[in-house]
Structures are given as C-alpha cells and as structure tokens.
Amino acid sequence: MKKDERFAAFVHNSLARHARGDWGEVCKEDREENEVSLRKGFRLLSAYKGKGHPKIWIITERDGSATTVLFPSEY
C-alpha cells in the first residue's frame, strides 16, 4: 500500500464497504452466513476485486478484536 496510492485507496474503500455490510464479491452462502454472523457475533468475510487490482479478502474476527486485509493466497 505504501508503494501504490491507487491500491491503498482501493483497500480503504473496501474497508468502508465491509464496515457498511457490503460484502462485495462473496458467494450467496457466504453472504447469508455474514447476515447470521451479524446477529450472532460470528466472523465476517468480504471479498473485493477492483479494476486493475488483485482480489482482497477482509475478515473481522467474531469478537471484533481484529480486522485483517489479505490476499486469498495468504489464507
């Protein structure tokens, strides 16, 4: 992110979407699981692909203690 301002903006925008409950490009099952997770306090997963940027995942831990941005290959 330090080397690419456009990618940094993409990540920040994706984090804002995640915080608003816009799960991005997840499958129907993951979208439904996120809705259950909001009610029951489980882990949240979002996926975003921006034009010219690699796909990223954003995961918020069930207790809200951490939100991690990673590439799918890092999972």
ABEGO torsion letter per residue (X at the ends): XAABAAAAAAAAAAAAAAAAGBAEBBBAAAAAAAAAAAAAGBBBBBBBBBBGBBBBBBBBBAAGABBBBBBAAAX
